[in-house]
Amino acid sequence: MLYVFNVVLPVFALILIGYACGRTRKLGESASIELNRFVVWLALPAQLFSFAANSGWQNLWQPGFIAAFFFSCLIVFSAVLAISYFKGKDLAAASFNGLSASYSNTGYMGIPLCALALGQEGIAPAIISTFIVFVMFALVTVLIEIDILSHKKHHEILFSVLKSLCANPLLVAPVAGLAWAASGQSLYDPLAQVIAFLAAAATPCALVSIGLFLLQKSKASVGQAWGISIAKLIIQPLIAWLIAGPILNLPALWLNAIVILSALPTGTGPFMLAQYYKADGSVISRVVLITTVGSLLTLSLFLWWNAGV
């Protein structure tokens, strides 16, 4: 149990610090938005670029893990989207619900948690899963654009989607890192140091940002938010374990990593996307709150069980 405490405490302590600073107004109401922008546009892209540039395809190309994590996300996303759509939600709203149920907080919480629980080898699956949640992010962007721009011509919709994807630093940075790794060139030392400074800020700033985000009030339906949260914290990890373990028989490191990453709470990405499209983010914010608090229990139970196996 001490092992579980040591792994979980640093991550949730930073979230609690952010929450306490927001609650006591040491950080203002706009702090969450501005800190999140810093992470999205500077710190996390630097971290993703650095890891991709130093790893290359040989460490990140893990077909079994990629398939297991991607299909666990896609199955949950599709199921929640279909249920929401048939309950009367439009395609955009149903897509937001599906993304909230399948979008693990891999970048903000997955990387530090896997590093603490599995060592440096745990960073690779966390980075791979970050790529995959960005693919889900891109998929939802496409669906939203189709719903919003349904009255426009196909080429206009395609251009709008491509523009949105190419402007996303969290998609561009790791691709640029892999391209740099393929070139075989080394980074200019001062530039490499700037990237290292920004990358080091990603984890603490991201976790503090989550704590600030949890202060946001929501008027969403409690039942709907709980349904999405159960899909995220329980159903997705079970599907991921089923695919990665009994079906694909992945090695222990990758099996443990996929359960941890699938059981992570919903990230702030869906909420930021809702803000971008001026959509109602009340359900998403409540899901983020429920899953973040609930994951403290579910992740602790898994780490405790795994440590005893």
Secondary structure, DSSP 8 states (H G I E B T S, - for coil): -HHHHHHHHHHHHHHHHHHHHHHTTSS-TTHHHHHHHHIIIIIHHHHHHHHHHHH-HHHH--HHHHHHHHHHHHHHHHHHHHHHHHTT--HHHHHHHHHHHH-B-IIIIIHHHHHHHH-GGGHHHHHHHHHHHHHHHHHHHHHHHHHHTTTS-HHHHHHHHHHHHHT-HHHHHHHHHHHHHHHT----HHHHHHHHHHHHHHHHHHHHHHHHHTT----S-HHHHHHHHHIIIIIHHHHHHHIIIIIT---HHHHHHHHHHHTS-B-SHHHHHHHHTT---HHHHHHHHHHHHHHHHHHHHHHHHHHH-
